[in-house]
């Protein structure tokens, strides 16, 4: 057995060989690109474009002056851009009043990219064909958006046992969306299970504000806690359905304190970790961050509970 054991030096050699082998393909691709680009002069009337979603890992040799030295950020389309994209795809579809329809659909699809918009148009046309319709209607597009976001409707054997819990949970969110000043208003809510694993589908009109105040962020936390608190008010036991809500609540609270400089004791300061998870602040500061996140969460919980108790009759209805 001793003869089979590797020494420290041999282990390092093998480890280095594995790393080199892993980088071979990336290095050869990079070198080939640099060789190909080396033959272009400034007077050849050639412009080279490249696209990536990982700009942070590009080699410096590619981004230095004279190579890919100009950056064009392609962000998700805003409401006006989505309207124009819908108009392009609606040209091939038989429907009425396309400009008005495109405007409605643009407000219905915040955060959608061009490919998703095209998919919605294709899905709407399929919906019309299934019902043997002469034209594609707004309802066909609504169903297409629902299918894109939540998946297709499914039949669950156990849905009758849990639909009341699901309804109460979603109504908690819905009631808060109505009474909070900065929450996104509810557009549609159903408790029909979907293929993506959800027992309900709720669609809110997302505000596309690029700037958010502290009060807007706090209202978002209050809204997210509405489902769990509604369950507490109506049932003896709560479910795990608020898992994603809690994750979002922590994310918002952490951003308020750590990234946006909106904390009470850590005002106008930012505390972030690098790509390796190493933080540039002390453990004492970390304790203050945790404390402020907890305070924000408790404040949001108390506000949400107070509002839902006040409007409990509306949830029952």
C-alpha positions, 0 to 999 in steps of 0.5 A, spaced: 500 500 500 505 504 501 508 504 494 501 506 491 501 512 495 503 519 492 508 524 495 506 531 496 510 533 489 506 528 485 499 530 488 501 537 486 503 535 479 497 531 478 493 537 480 496 542 476 495 537 470 488 537 471 487 545 472 491 546 465 487 540 462 480 544 464 483 551 461 486 548 455 479 549 451 478 556 453 485 558 452 485 555 445 479 559 443 481 565 446 488 565 442 484 563 436 480 569 437 486 574 438 489 571 432 483 572 427 482 579 430 490 581 429 489 581 421 484 587 421 486 594 420 483 600 422 481 602 415 478 595 413 471 597 414 469 591 418 466 591 425 466 585 430 460 584 435 460 579 440 455 577 445 456 574 452 452 574 459 458 573 463 462 579 462 465 579 468 469 573 466 472 575 460 479 575 459 483 582 459 486 581 452 479 581 449 477 588 452 483 592 451 482 598 447 482 596 439 479 589 441 472 589 444 473 595 447 465 598 447 460 595 451 452 595 449 448 593 455 442 590 452 437 590 458 429 587 458 424 592 454 420 597 458 413 597 456 414 602 450 419 597 447 414 591 449 409 594 445 413 595 439 415 588 439 408 585 440 406 589 434 412 586 430 409 579 432 402 581 431 403 582 424 402 575 422 396 574 427 389 575 425 386 579 430 382 586 431 385 593 433 392 591 433 395 597 436 390 597 442 391 590 443 399 591 443 398 596 448 394 592 453 399 586 452 405 590 454 402 592 460 400 585 462 408 582 461 413 586 465 419 583 465 418 579 459 424 579 453 423 578 446 423 571 445 418 570 451 413 575 447 414 571 441 412 565 445 406 568 448 403 570 441 405 563 438 401 560 444 395 565 443 394 563 436 394 555 438 389 557 443 385 560 438 386 554 434 384 549 439 377 553 440 376 553 433 376 561 433 376 565 427 380 570 430 385 571 436 382 574 442 385 578 448 382 572 452 387 567 448 393 572 449 391 572 457 391 564 457 398 564 453 401 569 459 398 565 464 401 559 461 408 562 460 408 564 467 405 558 471 405 553 466 399 549 464 393 547 468 393 541 471 388 536 475 390 534 482 387 529 486 388 532 493 386 539 490 380 539 494 383 538 501 388 544 500 384 549 496 381 553 502 388 554 505 391 556 498 385 561 497 386 564 504 394 564 503 393 568 496 387 572 499 392 575 504 397 577 499 391 580 495 388 584 500 395 587 502 396 589 495 389 593 495 391 597 501 398 598 501 400 605 498 406 602 494 404 595 492 403 592 485 395 592 484 392 585 483 390 583 476 388 576 476 388 570 482 386 563 481 387 557 485 387 552 479 394 548 480 399 549 474 404 544 471 410 548 474 408 546 481 404 551 484 397 550 487 395 557 484 396 563 479 396 570 481 398 576 477 400 583 479 401 589 475 409 590 476 411 597 477 417 598 472 420 604 477 427 604 476 428 608 483 425 605 489 424 609 496 425 606 503 417 606 504 416 602 497 421 597 499 418 596 506 411 595 503 413 590 498 416 586 505 409 587 508 405 584 502 410 578 501 408 576 508 401 577 507 400 569 505 403 566 512 399 571 516 393 570 513 394 562 514 395 564 522 389 568 522 384 562 519 388 556 521 391 552 527 397 550 523 401 554 517 404 550 511 410 551 508 407 555 502 411 561 504 418 559 503 419 563 497 416 569 500 420 569 506 426 568 501 424 575 498 423 578 504 430 577 507 433 579 500 429 586 500 431 587 507 438 585 506 438 590 500 436 595 504 441 595 510 447 592 506 446 595 499 442 601 499 445 604 505 438 605 508 439 602 515 438 606 521 444 605 524 448 603 518 445 609 514 449 611 507 454 605 508 454 599 503 456 592 506 458 587 500 462 580 499 466 579 494 465 573 489 469 568 493 464 570 499 469 574 503 466 580 507 470 586 507 467 588 514 467 586 521 463 580 525 460 586 529 458 590 523 455 583 521 451 583 528 448 590 527 446 588 519 442 582 522 439 586 527 437 591 523 434 586 518 430 583 524 427 589 526 425 591 518 422 584 518 418 585 525 416 591 523 413 589 516 410 583 520 406 587 525 403 592 519 401 586 515 398 583 521 394 589 523 392 590 516 389 583 515 386 583 522 382 589 520 380 587 513 379 579 515 372 579 513 374 581 506 378 575 506 372 571 508 368 573 503 
